[in-house]
């Protein structure tokens, strides 16, 4: 009996020597190369820079580790937005991705030492996102290294929106440091 080799599926082209499992998708529209993508990035930057009531003193005067936590979290949101809108599978995507993973790890670990709400003793509902964030980072990196790009993309985008956007929105609630930083607080405690 003679066995003929079966035809294997060809692998997608390598993404510029990025290592095992990193492939560049040609179907992605690059945000930094489209007018809409550039406009979205510029509008977000402009919104942060032109907020009239933006005062850094509540943030910088907060007890440690809140200032570092908030600034690194803001950097993680910018990096995550860049990743969501930018080209996938490139060397830049991989570098910015590792920066995002490092920033989110720092934010998750420092969140353990922030206990302003104290709903359940020392902890609050937002602390439930710490293990979710760390697990999401682990599985997102693992999926990318194994070549499961769809799983990597779904996991990391979900993590970006849950841990970056949704959690960031909760920090803008009245009485929180970021609320006072973004919207300002008068000397008597009322909003400006």
Backbone torsions as a table, in degrees:
resi	resn	phi	psi	omega
1	UNK	NA	137.4	-177.3
2	UNK	-111.9	131.3	177.4
3	UNK	-104.0	128.3	176.8
4	UNK	-97.1	141.4	178.7
5	UNK	-65.4	138.3	178.1
6	UNK	-81.5	151.8	-179.0
7	UNK	-76.4	120.5	178.1
8	UNK	-84.4	149.4	175.3
9	UNK	-68.6	132.1	178.6
10	UNK	-70.2	143.8	176.6
11	UNK	-75.3	150.5	174.0
12	UNK	-63.4	159.2	179.6
13	UNK	-61.9	145.7	-179.7
14	UNK	-66.2	149.0	-177.0
15	UNK	-92.8	53.0	174.1
16	UNK	79.0	35.8	177.0
17	UNK	68.5	37.9	-175.2
18	UNK	-85.7	-1.3	-179.6
19	UNK	105.1	175.9	-175.9
20	UNK	-60.8	123.9	171.7
21	UNK	92.3	-1.6	-178.8
22	UNK	-102.2	113.6	-178.1
23	UNK	-124.3	146.4	179.5
24	UNK	-91.4	128.2	177.8
25	UNK	-90.9	127.4	179.9
26	UNK	-86.8	-4.4	-177.9
27	UNK	-90.6	-4.6	-177.7
28	UNK	-82.6	131.9	174.8
29	UNK	-85.3	125.5	-176.3
30	UNK	-76.3	123.9	-178.2
31	UNK	-66.7	-39.3	-177.3
32	UNK	-73.2	-8.6	179.7
33	UNK	-109.2	3.1	178.7
34	UNK	-114.4	146.6	179.6
35	UNK	-59.9	-39.7	180.0
36	UNK	-64.5	-43.1	179.4
37	UNK	-64.2	-44.3	178.4
38	UNK	-65.0	-38.8	179.2
39	UNK	-64.9	-40.3	179.7
40	UNK	-64.7	-45.4	178.8
41	UNK	-63.8	-40.9	179.7
42	UNK	-67.2	-39.1	179.6
43	UNK	-64.9	-39.7	178.7
44	UNK	-65.7	-44.6	178.8
45	UNK	-63.5	-42.5	180.0
46	UNK	-64.4	-38.5	179.8
47	UNK	-62.7	-40.9	179.2
48	UNK	-70.1	-38.1	-173.5
49	UNK	-80.6	-22.1	-174.6
50	UNK	-108.8	9.2	177.6
51	UNK	-65.6	116.2	-173.1
52	UNK	-65.2	-32.1	-175.7
53	UNK	-90.3	2.6	-176.5
54	UNK	-61.8	118.0	-179.0
55	UNK	-129.0	123.5	-177.3
56	UNK	-82.0	-14.3	-175.2
57	UNK	-62.4	-40.1	177.4
58	UNK	-61.3	-35.6	179.9
59	UNK	-72.9	-48.7	-176.7
60	UNK	-71.1	-24.2	178.1
61	UNK	-87.1	-8.2	-179.1
62	UNK	-66.8	156.7	-179.8
63	UNK	-70.9	152.9	179.0
64	UNK	-66.3	143.5	6.7
65	UNK	-98.3	20.8	-173.9
66	UNK	-59.7	-47.3	-179.1
67	UNK	-59.5	-48.4	179.2
68	UNK	-64.1	-41.3	178.5
69	UNK	-58.7	-48.1	-176.7
70	UNK	-68.3	-42.2	-178.3
71	UNK	-68.8	-40.3	177.8
72	UNK	-69.7	-35.8	177.0
73	UNK	-64.1	-40.6	176.8
74	UNK	-63.3	-40.9	176.4
75	UNK	-63.3	-39.2	179.1
76	UNK	-64.4	-37.2	177.8
77	UNK	-65.5	-42.3	178.0
78	UNK	-64.2	-45.7	178.4
79	UNK	-62.3	-41.9	179.2
80	UNK	-64.1	-41.1	177.6
81	UNK	-63.7	-40.5	176.5
82	UNK	-59.9	-42.7	-179.3
83	UNK	-66.5	-42.3	-178.7
84	UNK	-65.5	-40.4	-175.7
85	UNK	-90.0	-18.8	-172.9
86	UNK	-88.3	-177.9	179.4
87	UNK	-68.3	143.5	-178.6
88	UNK	-104.2	147.6	174.2
89	UNK	82.6	2.0	-179.2
90	UNK	-89.7	169.3	176.7
91	UNK	-61.3	-41.0	179.1
92	UNK	-62.5	-40.6	178.5
93	UNK	-59.8	-41.5	-178.8
94	UNK	-68.1	-43.6	-179.7
95	UNK	-64.9	-48.4	179.2
96	UNK	-64.4	-34.4	176.9
97	UNK	-62.2	-43.5	177.9
98	UNK	-66.7	-35.5	174.6
99	UNK	-63.2	-41.3	177.7
100	UNK	-62.2	-44.8	179.7
101	UNK	-62.0	-44.1	178.6
102	UNK	-63.5	-43.2	179.8
103	UNK	-65.1	-44.1	-179.6
104	UNK	-67.6	-33.8	176.4
105	UNK	-64.4	-46.0	177.6
106	UNK	-59.4	-45.0	-179.0
107	UNK	-63.2	-43.1	-179.6
108	UNK	-65.3	-42.8	-178.5
109	UNK	-69.1	-43.2	179.9
110	UNK	-69.4	-23.3	177.5
111	UNK	-62.7	-25.0	176.8
112	UNK	-62.0	-26.8	-175.3
113	UNK	-99.4	8.5	177.4
114	UNK	-111.0	121.1	-176.4
115	UNK	-139.6	59.2	-179.7
116	UNK	-75.1	-36.7	-174.1
117	UNK	-80.8	-43.0	177.4
118	UNK	51.4	55.5	178.3
119	UNK	-72.5	-44.2	179.8
120	UNK	-118.6	78.4	-176.2
121	UNK	69.5	-118.4	-179.9
122	UNK	-78.8	-24.6	-170.8
123	UNK	-100.7	164.8	177.2
124	UNK	-136.9	171.8	-179.6
125	UNK	-57.5	-29.2	-178.9
126	UNK	-66.9	-23.8	177.6
127	UNK	-68.4	-17.9	176.7
128	UNK	-65.6	-21.6	-179.7
129	UNK	-79.5	-11.6	-179.5
130	UNK	-63.0	-55.5	178.4
131	UNK	-66.2	-30.5	177.4
132	UNK	-64.7	-43.0	179.5
133	UNK	-64.6	-48.7	-178.5
134	UNK	-63.6	-40.8	177.9
135	UNK	-67.0	-40.6	178.1
136	UNK	-61.5	-40.3	177.1
137	UNK	-64.1	-45.3	-179.6
138	UNK	-60.5	-50.6	-176.7
139	UNK	-69.2	-33.4	177.7
140	UNK	-64.6	-44.4	177.9
141	UNK	-67.6	-42.8	-180.0
142	UNK	-60.5	-44.1	179.7
143	UNK	-61.9	-41.5	179.4
144	UNK	-64.4	-43.0	-178.7
145	UNK	-68.2	-28.5	178.2
146	UNK	-86.0	-5.0	179.4
147	UNK	89.4	6.2	177.5
148	UNK	-85.3	75.4	-173.0
149	UNK	-67.7	-37.0	178.0
150	UNK	-62.9	-46.3	177.6
151	UNK	-62.6	-39.2	177.9
152	UNK	-62.3	-47.2	-177.9
153	UNK	-64.0	-46.4	-179.5
154	UNK	-62.6	-46.0	-178.3
155	UNK	-64.3	-45.1	-176.6
156	UNK	-72.9	-36.8	177.5
157	UNK	-67.9	-41.0	176.0
158	UNK	-61.4	-44.6	178.0
159	UNK	-60.8	-43.5	179.3
160	UNK	-58.3	-46.1	-177.6
161	UNK	-73.1	-40.5	-179.6
162	UNK	-71.5	-52.4	-173.8
163	UNK	-82.9	-26.9	-178.4
164	UNK	-96.0	-55.9	-173.3
165	UNK	-81.0	-53.6	-176.6
166	UNK	-65.2	-48.2	179.4
167	UNK	-64.1	-39.8	177.1
168	UNK	-60.9	-35.9	177.6
169	UNK	-65.4	-36.6	178.1
170	UNK	-65.6	-27.4	178.9
171	UNK	-71.5	-12.2	179.4
172	UNK	-90.6	4.7	176.7
173	UNK	-67.0	147.4	179.6
174	UNK	-56.1	140.8	-179.9
175	UNK	94.0	-11.9	178.5
176	UNK	-90.5	155.7	-178.1
177	UNK	-59.7	-43.0	-178.7
178	UNK	-68.8	-30.6	174.8
179	UNK	-62.3	-47.2	179.4
180	UNK	-64.5	-34.5	-179.8
181	UNK	-69.9	-45.6	-175.6
182	UNK	-78.1	-44.9	-174.0
183	UNK	-98.0	-14.3	178.2
184	UNK	80.3	153.0	178.0
185	UNK	-136.7	133.5	178.2
186	UNK	-75.6	172.6	-177.9
187	UNK	-61.8	-31.4	-177.9
188	UNK	-87.8	4.6	178.0
189	UNK	97.3	-12.9	178.6
190	UNK	-81.4	159.5	179.2
191	UNK	-69.3	148.5	177.2
192	UNK	-74.1	NA	NA
